Amino acid sequence: MGKGLPVVKDSVTAGDASKPLVVYGFEPWGSTASSSSPFVAKVETFLRMAGIDYEANPSMEGSPKGKVPFIKQGDVTLGDSTFICEYLKNTYKGSLKTKEPDTAEGKAIATACQLLCEDHLYHGLIYFRWGTPKGWAVTRKYLSGMVPMLLRPVVPGMVRKGLLKALHMQGLSRHSEKDVIFLLTSSMTALSNFLGDKKYITGDEPCPADASVFGALDNYLNDDMDLETSRIVKQFPNLVGYVTDIRQTYYPESNPTKFKTGAK
Ligand SMILES: N[C@@H](CCC(=O)N[C@@H](CS)C(=O)NCC(=O)O)C(=O)O
């Protein structure tokens, strides 16, 4: 008989805004505006949209859930992008420059877009970056730059093995590449239709879910890996325009991601 679920503490819901905030995550790959992790890119983009000051540490050492992103602020250490954003909304209440959509329909669209990106599109990114020969050749190169020389022959292959096992359990890698492209294009069509000709997914102002959508789409488009993932997004000019606009607004040349080594 299995051991069952582990006992896990509830996430902290608010902290002390006067303490320095540090976000931990991976560096950008290729030309991505923020991190090679869509979830880290989500948190960094949320911080910029909300107007919250932060520092970044390109590391996952000390992660409470064994994943990035996680944050530290005062005596709080908190993992998972969604719970981090909830914590930030409560901690900086009153001074946030971004707000939730104010209609039930807007809230529903925001949640649907967020989950579509964080669940379905995320697995598509793993499939193409780690699973296909072309993606793996570049991923191995990027990843090697992130681990100490001595571990380079071993770590990338180990990480790949774990991720492909998880993708098999999740199910996406049980389909042919053509079928995966069909599934991802269906999700991208939905996102494109939700966006329509609006500036952000629910209107003229960004809502927190825009940070999730940007984190996924910027990684699809701008990792410079020349995979199907970028070709799928390029079929939708409004999504390409959305990513370009958010890059220009929130990651201008004068204020690049803080996950790039040296940019603090
Ligand atoms: N639900 C989590 C997902 C985070 C996640 O999957 N992070 C990946 C990077 S994209 C990670 O840390 N992977 C390392 C590992 O699993 O060892 C969130 O929203 O933060």
The ligand as an ORCA input file, in Angstrom:
! r2SCAN-3c Opt
* xyz 0 1
  N       2.855     25.389     -9.900
  C       4.204     25.909     -9.869
  C       5.011     25.342    -11.028
  C       6.477     25.720    -10.962
  C       7.345     24.859    -11.850
  O       6.917     23.838    -12.414
  N       8.612     25.250    -11.949
  C       9.579     24.502    -12.718
  C      10.302     25.423    -13.694
  S       9.253     25.943    -14.993
  C      10.640     23.929    -11.794
  O      11.014     24.533    -10.814
  N      11.167     22.769    -12.125
  C      12.286     22.210    -11.416
  C      11.987     20.867    -10.861
  O      10.831     20.418    -10.921
  O      12.944     20.269    -10.339
  C       4.155     27.436     -9.902
  O       3.142     28.003    -10.348
  O       5.103     28.073     -9.429
*
